[in-house]
Amino acid sequence: MQIKSRKDFNAGIMFIVIGLIFAVGAMGVPALGMGGYPMGSALRMGPAYFPTILGWMLVALGVIIMFDSFFLTEEEPRKTGWKGLIWILGSIMAFGLLIDPLHGGLVVACLALMVMSAYGGHEFKWKESILNAVFLTAISVGIFNYALGLPFRLWPWSF
């Protein structure tokens, strides 16, 4: 077999190695003196549960990508969409700043995140973005504040 997409092959190897590091590191290797963390169960997750599952999922993704590299030919690189990249990364930074250091609250931070990240897309429409932002903010407030009881500041003037 011949590798048709060197980029996919290398990406698959990278995902496999990173996934193994996380999965094995969380579970531990008693033979090497690494005790690891307790795994727990799906109902009572221990500290090793999430990184182990995520690590093995990353290994599986790496195997799939590496397998595809033998059959799919490499594509020409596309032009980077800098506008979208900057707006989406900026929306995440704005969320992080608004949620805690600037005390904007969960509602303001979620609204800013949704609208700014939508602006980074190819087809931005104000009406759809605002409706989507309001809907997803309401869901976020309902889940994190009311259902889970997490102590987020909802508004800038809250507690």
N, C-alpha and C positions, 0 to 999 in steps of 0.2 A: 504494500500500500504506500501511496505517496501523499505527502501533505500538500493540499491545494491552497490552504490559507494559513500561512505562517502566523499571522496576527491572531487568529482564533485559537490555534494550537498553543501559542504562548499564553494567551489569556486563560485558557483552560487549565494549564499547568499552574499559573499564578493562583487561580481560584482554589484549586485542589490543595496547594501548599498552605494558603492562608486558612482555609477551612479546617485542615488537619491540625494546624497550630492551635486554633481556638478550641476545637472539639477535644483533642487529646490534652491540651493544657487545662481545660475545665474539669475533665474527668480524672486526670492524673494518671501517672504510670508508676505503680508500686515498685516495679523492678528497678526504676531509676531513682527511687526515693521521693517521688512526687506523689503526695497523698491525694491531691485534688480536693474538690469541694463535694458536699453531699448533693446527690442528684434530686432526690425527692420524687414526686409523682406529678401527674398532670393536674391534680387537684391541689396539691401542696408542693409547689415548685421550690426546689432548693436553689442555691446560688449557681450550681453547675448546669441546671436544666436548660435555660435559655441559650447560653453560649454553645452548649453541646449540640442542641437541635439545630441552631443556626449554622454552626460549623459543618455539620453533616449535610445540611441542605446546600451549603456553598460547595462542598465536595461534589455532590450530585450534579449541581449546575456546571461545575468545571469539567466533569466527565462528559456531560452532554455537549458542551461547547467544543471540547477537544475531539470528540467523536465526529461532530459536524465538520471539523477542519479537514477531514479526509475526503469529504464529498462536495462541500460548497466552495466555489472559487471566490477569491478575494475581490471585493468591490473597490472601485476607485474612491478615495477619500472625498467626503463632501465638505462644503464650506461650513465653517463653524458659525452658528447663530449667536453672535456675541450679545445682541440685544436681549434675547430670551434668557441666556445664561446669567447676565448681570442682574436682570430684574428678579429672577427666581432666587438667586443667592442673596440679593439685597433684601428680598421679602423675608427670608429666613433670619437674616441679621436684624431686621427691623422688629420681627416678632420677639426675638431674644432680648432686644433692648427695651421694647415696650412692656413685656411681661414682668420684668423685675427692676432693672436700674432706673428707668424713666417712670415707673409706676403707672403705666397707661391702663393696666387691667387686661383681663382675658378677653373681654369683648372688643376693645379697641385693637389689641394685638392680633386677634383672629381676623377681624375685618381688614386690617392693613395687610396681613399675610395673603388673604384670599384675593384681594383686588390687585395687589402688586404682582403676585405670581400669575394671575390671569393676564395682566398687561404684557407679560413676557411671552405669551402665546402667539400663534400665527393669526388667529381670528378673534381679536378683542372687541367685545361689545359691552358698553357700559351697563345697560339694563340687565343683561344676563349675569354679568360679573357681580353687580350689587345684589341681585336676588340670590345667587349662589352663595355669596359671602354671608348674607343674613341667615340663610337656611343652615349652612354649615357652622356658623357661629352659635346659633341656637342649639344645634346638636352637641357641639363641644361644651357649651355651658351646662346643658342638661346632663351629659355624661360625667364630666370631670367635677363639676361643682355639686350637683344634686345627687346623682347616682353613686358616685365614688366618695363624695364628701371631701375632696381635696381642697385645702385652704388657699385657693387662688383669689386674688383681688379681682373682682369683676369689672369695676369701673375705676377711673382715676381717683374718685372721691371715696371709694369704699375703704373700710377699716383703715 
